[in-house]
Amino acid sequence: MKILSLLNISNEQDLSCDSGYIFQRILANEFTKLGDEYLLVAAPCKSFLNVTDQGFKKIYLDLGTNKYSSRFSFNFNEFSKIIEQERPDIIFNTQVELTSAVRAALEWNKKKIPLVAYCHYPALWKDFETKIPQLDESLNQGNLCLPIVFDILSAFVVSDEFIIQSNFAKLLIDEALSYFNVPHQKDIIVIPPPADPLLYSNKNLYLTDLSDKKVFFYNHRLYKTYGTEIGRASCRE
């Protein structure tokens, strides 16, 4: 099977600290072990140009590398050329806001390729007194957060499968779908992101000494928008 995946680069200076790249690297290595071919599409920034991992084939496409350009920048014509040349069996898009653009390219080129969207961060927060979606203010300069949320909800509608990283994140999307009255028939699949094996390897890149220590891995960022405070309360109980 040939998998073509879009990478969302958020730390173009150091991909070893970029959660999106780490996620893709882990997946690519696992699929390669199974005999699949993994094609990783990303912007030709210096850090990606210098990547030498052997688990995937690099393909360069003019995509964004910051919190706004990565969500809105998409080269329709060049992507169409890539899918025509590579003829993938499946497309796995980890920049969820671009899913509708990818689907449009597939339809324009009459390609019936399954499209899987992965949403790592839904740009929402929960109001525990109401079910009204709360927008993430860190993405709301110029009132852009609402279009970003609508792009995520659109991705759920147009993708063949929609994956998200936690039950809490699924709850946020479910409430937004209901609040904005978005018609849908499929369910959201919850698959937690894998822990980076380099964290507990003797050859890790993070200079973590794990000898003679009991270690608890929290495989997420400590943002309250990810439900961290709820999880901490549950742990204390």
C-alpha positions as CSV (number, residue, x, y, z in Angstrom):
1,M,0.0,0.0,0.0
2,K,1.2,3.5,-0.9
3,I,0.3,6.1,1.7
4,L,0.6,9.8,0.9
5,S,0.6,12.0,4.0
6,L,0.6,15.8,4.5
7,L,2.8,17.0,7.3
8,N,2.0,20.1,9.2
9,I,5.3,21.7,10.2
10,S,5.0,24.1,13.2
11,N,8.7,24.3,14.2
12,E,10.6,24.7,11.0
13,Q,13.8,25.5,13.0
14,D,14.0,22.2,14.7
15,L,11.9,19.2,13.5
16,S,13.1,17.1,16.5
17,C,10.9,19.3,18.6
18,D,8.0,19.4,16.2
19,S,5.2,17.1,17.4
20,G,3.6,16.9,14.0
21,Y,6.9,15.6,12.5
22,I,7.5,13.2,15.4
23,F,4.1,11.7,14.9
24,Q,4.6,11.3,11.2
25,R,8.1,9.8,11.7
26,I,6.8,7.2,14.1
27,L,3.9,6.3,11.8
28,A,6.1,6.1,8.7
29,N,8.5,3.7,10.4
30,E,5.7,1.4,11.5
31,F,4.1,1.3,8.1
32,T,7.4,0.7,6.4
33,K,8.0,-2.3,8.7
34,L,4.7,-3.7,7.4
35,G,6.0,-3.3,3.8
36,D,4.0,-0.2,2.9
37,E,5.4,2.8,1.1
38,Y,5.1,6.1,3.0
39,L,5.3,9.4,1.1
40,L,5.6,12.5,3.3
41,V,4.6,15.8,1.8
42,A,5.8,19.0,3.4
43,A,7.2,22.5,2.7
44,P,10.8,22.6,1.5
45,C,12.0,24.5,4.6
46,K,15.6,24.0,5.6
47,S,14.9,21.5,8.5
48,F,12.8,19.2,6.3
49,L,15.3,19.4,3.5
50,N,18.0,18.2,5.9
51,V,15.9,15.2,7.2
52,T,17.7,11.9,6.5
53,D,15.2,9.4,8.1
54,Q,14.8,6.3,5.9
55,G,11.2,5.4,6.8
56,F,9.6,7.6,4.2
57,K,10.1,9.3,0.8
58,K,10.1,13.1,1.0
59,I,7.9,15.2,-1.4
60,Y,8.1,18.9,-1.4
61,L,5.0,21.1,-1.7
62,D,4.5,24.8,-1.1
63,L,2.7,24.5,2.3
64,G,2.8,26.8,5.3
65,T,5.1,26.5,8.3
66,N,3.5,28.8,10.9
67,K,0.2,28.6,12.8
68,Y,-1.7,30.5,10.1
69,S,0.0,29.7,6.8
70,S,0.0,26.0,7.6
71,R,-3.8,26.1,7.9
72,F,-4.5,28.2,4.8
73,S,-1.7,27.8,2.3
74,F,-2.3,25.0,-0.3
75,N,-1.0,24.7,-3.8
76,F,-3.9,23.0,-5.6
77,N,-2.2,22.6,-9.0
78,E,1.1,21.2,-7.6
79,F,-0.8,18.8,-5.3
80,S,-2.8,17.6,-8.3
81,K,0.5,16.8,-10.1
82,I,1.7,14.9,-7.1
83,I,-1.3,12.6,-6.8
84,E,-1.2,12.1,-10.6
85,Q,2.5,11.1,-10.5
86,E,2.5,9.1,-7.3
87,R,-1.0,7.5,-7.5
88,P,-1.3,6.7,-3.8
89,D,-3.7,4.2,-2.4
90,I,-4.7,6.4,0.5
91,I,-4.2,10.0,1.7
92,F,-3.6,10.7,5.3
93,N,-3.8,14.4,6.1
94,T,-2.5,15.7,9.4
95,Q,-3.2,19.3,8.6
96,V,-6.9,18.9,9.2
97,E,-7.9,22.4,8.0
98,L,-6.6,21.5,4.5
99,T,-8.9,18.5,4.1
100,S,-11.5,20.2,2.0
101,A,-8.8,21.5,-0.4
102,V,-7.4,18.0,-0.7
103,R,-10.9,16.6,-1.4
104,A,-11.5,19.3,-4.0
105,A,-8.2,18.3,-5.7
106,L,-9.2,14.7,-5.8
107,E,-12.6,15.5,-7.2
108,W,-11.2,17.8,-9.8
109,N,-8.8,15.1,-10.9
110,K,-11.5,12.4,-10.7
111,K,-9.4,10.4,-8.2
112,K,-11.3,8.0,-5.9
113,I,-8.7,7.8,-3.2
114,P,-9.7,7.3,0.4
115,L,-9.0,10.4,2.5
116,V,-8.3,10.2,6.2
117,A,-8.1,13.4,8.2
118,Y,-6.3,13.6,11.6
119,C,-7.2,16.5,14.0
120,H,-4.6,16.9,16.7
121,Y,-6.0,20.2,18.2
122,P,-9.6,21.3,17.6
123,A,-9.1,25.1,18.4
124,L,-11.9,24.9,20.9
125,W,-12.4,25.0,24.6
126,K,-15.3,23.8,26.7
127,D,-17.7,25.9,28.6
128,F,-18.8,23.6,31.4
129,E,-21.9,25.6,32.1
130,T,-23.2,25.6,28.6
131,K,-22.6,23.6,25.4
132,I,-21.6,26.7,23.4
133,P,-18.2,26.2,21.8
134,Q,-15.5,28.5,23.1
135,L,-12.9,29.6,20.5
136,D,-9.1,29.4,21.2
137,E,-8.0,33.0,21.5
138,S,-4.4,32.1,20.5
139,L,-5.7,31.5,17.0
140,N,-8.2,34.4,16.9
141,Q,-6.2,37.3,15.6
142,G,-8.3,39.0,13.0
143,N,-11.2,36.8,14.1
144,L,-9.6,33.8,12.3
145,C,-10.5,31.1,14.8
146,L,-14.1,30.7,13.6
147,P,-13.0,30.0,10.0
148,I,-10.4,27.6,11.3
149,V,-13.1,25.8,13.4
150,F,-15.4,25.7,10.3
151,D,-12.6,24.2,8.3
152,I,-12.2,21.4,10.9
153,L,-15.9,20.7,10.9
154,S,-15.8,20.7,7.1
155,A,-13.0,18.2,7.2
156,F,-15.2,15.9,9.2
157,V,-17.9,16.1,6.6
158,V,-15.7,15.5,3.5
159,S,-13.2,12.9,4.8
160,D,-13.8,9.2,4.6
161,E,-12.4,8.8,8.1
162,F,-11.9,11.4,10.8
163,I,-9.4,10.7,13.6
164,I,-8.8,12.8,16.7
165,Q,-6.4,12.4,19.6
166,S,-8.5,12.1,22.8
167,N,-12.0,11.6,24.1
168,F,-12.0,15.2,25.4
169,A,-11.1,16.5,21.9
170,K,-13.9,14.4,20.4
171,L,-16.3,15.9,22.9
172,L,-15.3,19.4,21.7
173,I,-15.9,18.5,18.1
174,D,-19.2,16.7,18.8
175,E,-20.5,19.8,20.6
176,A,-19.4,22.1,17.8
177,L,-21.0,19.8,15.2
178,S,-24.2,20.0,17.2
179,Y,-24.1,23.7,18.0
180,F,-23.5,24.7,14.4
181,N,-26.0,22.1,13.1
182,V,-23.5,20.4,10.8
183,P,-25.1,17.3,9.1
184,H,-23.0,14.2,9.5
185,Q,-23.5,10.4,9.5
186,K,-20.1,9.0,10.5
187,D,-18.4,8.9,13.9
188,I,-15.1,10.3,15.1
189,I,-12.4,7.8,15.7
190,V,-10.2,8.4,18.8
191,I,-6.6,7.3,18.5
192,P,-4.1,8.8,21.0
193,P,-0.8,9.9,19.5
194,P,2.0,7.5,20.0
195,A,4.8,8.2,22.6
196,D,8.1,9.0,20.9
197,P,10.3,5.8,21.3
198,L,13.3,8.1,21.6
199,L,12.0,9.3,25.0
200,Y,12.8,6.0,26.6
201,S,15.6,4.8,24.3
202,N,19.2,4.6,25.5
203,K,20.1,6.5,22.4
204,N,17.4,9.2,22.8
205,L,17.8,12.8,21.5
206,Y,16.3,14.4,24.6
207,L,19.2,13.7,27.1
208,T,16.8,12.0,29.5
209,D,18.4,9.8,32.1
210,L,15.9,7.0,32.8
211,S,18.3,4.8,34.8
212,D,16.9,3.6,38.2
213,K,13.9,5.9,38.0
214,K,10.2,5.3,37.9
215,V,8.8,7.3,35.0
216,F,5.3,8.5,34.2
217,F,4.9,9.5,30.6
218,Y,2.3,12.2,29.9
219,N,2.1,12.1,26.1
220,H,0.6,15.5,25.5
221,R,1.2,19.2,25.9
222,L,0.1,20.7,29.2
223,Y,-2.5,23.1,27.8
224,K,-5.8,23.3,29.6
225,T,-7.5,23.3,26.2
226,Y,-6.5,19.7,25.9
227,G,-8.3,18.7,29.1
228,T,-5.1,18.5,31.1
229,E,-6.7,20.0,34.3
230,I,-9.6,17.4,34.1
231,G,-7.0,14.6,33.8
232,R,-5.0,15.9,36.7
233,A,-8.1,16.0,38.9
234,S,-9.0,12.4,38.0
235,C,-5.5,11.3,38.8
236,R,-5.7,12.9,42.3
237,E,-9.0,11.2,42.9
